[in-house]
Amino acid sequence: MSFVKEFKEFAIRGNVIDLAVGIIIGAAFGKIVNSFVNDIVLPPIGKLLGGVSFVDLLYSLDGKHYDSLAAARQAGAPVVAYGAFIQAVFEFLIITFAVFLLVKGINSIRRKTLAQEVAFTKQESLLTDIRDLLRKKE
């Protein structure tokens, strides 16, 4: 089998296409979650903490004060940007929860489908009982 033909078979398989679609949707979902965290979740929490912007929460290692993370980075200052870390943790938790709900829903559908496939008709159930009784007699 030629390399090109083998590659074509690999590339057009459903799994590869599904994976590509998943990656594209995942990237878009990541942007939505990022916006949700930055624009919806963190501002009210920052307001409750006295009007603090989480992105600008930092600890300067050079001892100087910087008004924002952008200003510290522009100055080339060494900082611990714990606000950005908190933001990343929120994003991770939201994405993880969404994936959990998705997997839970898929598993629920899969279980229902399997239960329907395994469910015997009344006649099949009676035949199974007869078969089991005949095996016990032997």
N, C-alpha and C positions, 0 to 999 in steps of 0.2 A: 504494500500500500504506500503510495507516495506521501511525502510529508505534507504537501499542499492539500491533498484530499483528506488526510487524517485531521489536519488543522480545521478544514471546513466543517467536518463532522463534529468536531469538538465545539467550534464556535456557534453552530446553529442548534446545538442541543438546548432543550428547554431550560436546563439548570443554569447554563451560562447566561442566557438572556434574563432569567429570573434574578440572578445575582446582580446583573448590571442594573436592572430596574430597581432592585432593592437598594443598591448603593446610591443611585440618583435620588430616590425618595428619601433615603436616610440623610443625605446631605441637605436636602430642602427642609426636612423635619428638624435637623440640627439648627438651621437658621431660625426657624419658627420658635424653637425652644429658647434659643439665645435671645431673641427679641422679647419673648414672654418674660424671661428672668430679668433682663435689663430694663425693660420698659413697664412691666406690670408688677412683678413680685418685689424687686429690691427697692424701688422708690418709696413705697409706703413703709417698709421696714426701716429704711434710712431716715425717713421723716420721724418715725417713732423714736429713733436713736438721736434725735436732735438735728435733723437736716443733713445728715452725713451721706455722701455719695459713696457707695461701696467700692466702686472702681478706684477711688482716690484714697482709700484706706491703705496706709503704708507705714513702714518703719524705716527711717533713713539710717543707714549704717555709717554715714559720714558725720552725723550729728547736726546737720543743717535741716531747716524746715522747708518743705516744698508744699505748695498749695494743691498740687495734683500729681498724679502718677505721670502724666504726660510731661509736666514741667521737670520732674526728677529725672525722667529718662532723657529728656532733651539736654539736661545738664550733665548727663552721663554719671549720675550719682548711683552708688550701690544701695539698693533698697530691697526690703522684703515686702512684696506687694500682697499682703494677706487679704486685702479686699478683692483682688482679682481671683485669688484662690477660693474665697467664700462664694463668689459668683460662679466659678467653675463647679464647685460642689453642688450648688443649687441646680445647675444645668444637668449635671450627672444624675442627680436624684430624680428629676422630672423625666429625663429620657429613660432611665431604668424603670420607673413606675409605668410609663407608657408602654414600654416593651413587655413588661410583666403582664399588663392588661391584655395586650395583643396576643401573647402566647397563651394566656389563660382562656381567652375566647376561642382561639384555634383549637386548643385541647378539648374544650367543651364540645365544639362542633364535631371534632374527630371521634370523641367518645359516643356521641349520639349516633353518628354514622355507623360506628362499629357495633353498637347495640342493635341497631336496625338490621344490620347484615347478619348478626349472630342469632337474632330472635327466630325461633322455629315456629312454623305453623302448628296448629293443633295436631294435624295428621303426622307431621314429622316428629313431634314430641311423643306421640303414642307409639310410633314405630321405633323410636329410640328406647322407650321403656320396654317394649317387647324384645328388642335385641338384647338389652341388658339382662332381662329375665331368662332368656334362652342361654346366655353365657353362664349365668349362675347355676343352671341345671347341669351343665357339662362337667 
